[in-house]
């Protein structure tokens, strides 16, 4: 069975750390970043199956980030998170 590759994007570092640990413990490969720009940079270099993306972030918000993600990896599944 192939490991699911998940990118977690949220500006709250404690949330990213906690959720990353929990999902990794369940067998997923998780990378966490803290901004839309970081997410785009990571996705330009590595494939992911799923992106968990916060809608409200400073700078590049989740909707703008989603647009860029779909240009880079159009088939990646994106789950938008809102407070």
C-alpha positions in Angstrom: 0.0 0.0 0.0 1.3 3.4 -1.0 1.7 6.1 1.7 -0.6 9.1 1.3 1.4 12.4 0.9 -0.3 15.3 2.6 0.7 19.0 2.7 -0.7 20.9 5.6 -0.9 24.7 5.1 -1.8 26.9 8.1 -0.3 30.0 9.6 -0.7 28.7 13.2 2.5 26.8 13.9 1.2 24.9 16.9 -1.8 23.6 14.9 0.6 22.4 12.1 2.9 20.7 14.5 0.1 18.9 16.4 -1.9 17.8 13.4 1.3 16.7 11.6 2.2 14.5 14.5 -1.2 12.9 14.7 -1.5 12.2 11.0 2.1 10.9 10.8 1.3 8.5 13.7 -1.6 7.2 11.5 0.8 6.3 8.6 0.6 9.4 6.4 3.6 11.3 5.1 3.0 14.9 6.2 4.8 18.1 5.4 3.7 21.3 7.1 4.2 24.9 6.0 3.0 28.2 7.3 2.0 30.3 4.3 0.6 30.1 0.8 3.9 31.1 -0.7 5.7 28.2 1.1 3.0 25.8 -0.1 3.4 26.8 -3.7 7.2 26.5 -3.5 6.9 23.0 -2.0 4.3 21.9 -4.6 6.6 23.0 -7.4 9.2 20.5 -6.3 7.3 17.6 -4.9 4.0 15.8 -5.6 1.3 15.4 -3.0 -2.0 13.6 -2.9 -3.9 15.9 -0.6 -3.5 19.5 0.6 -5.2 20.7 3.8 -5.4 24.4 3.3 -6.4 27.2 5.8 -8.6 29.8 4.1 -7.6 32.7 6.4 -3.8 33.4 6.3 -1.9 36.6 6.1 -0.3 37.5 2.8 -1.5 35.0 0.2 -4.9 33.7 1.5 -6.3 30.2 1.0 -8.3 31.0 -2.1 -5.4 32.6 -3.9 -3.2 29.7 -2.8 -5.8 27.3 -4.1 -5.6 28.9 -7.5 -1.9 28.6 -7.6 -1.9 25.0 -6.4 -4.3 24.0 -9.2 -2.0 25.5 -11.8 0.9 23.4 -10.5 -0.8 20.2 -9.6 -4.3 20.2 -11.1 -5.2 16.7 -9.8 -4.2 17.2 -6.2 -7.2 17.0 -3.8 -7.5 20.2 -1.7 -9.5 20.4 1.6 -10.2 24.0 2.6 -10.2 24.7 6.4 -12.0 27.6 7.9 -11.9 28.6 11.6 
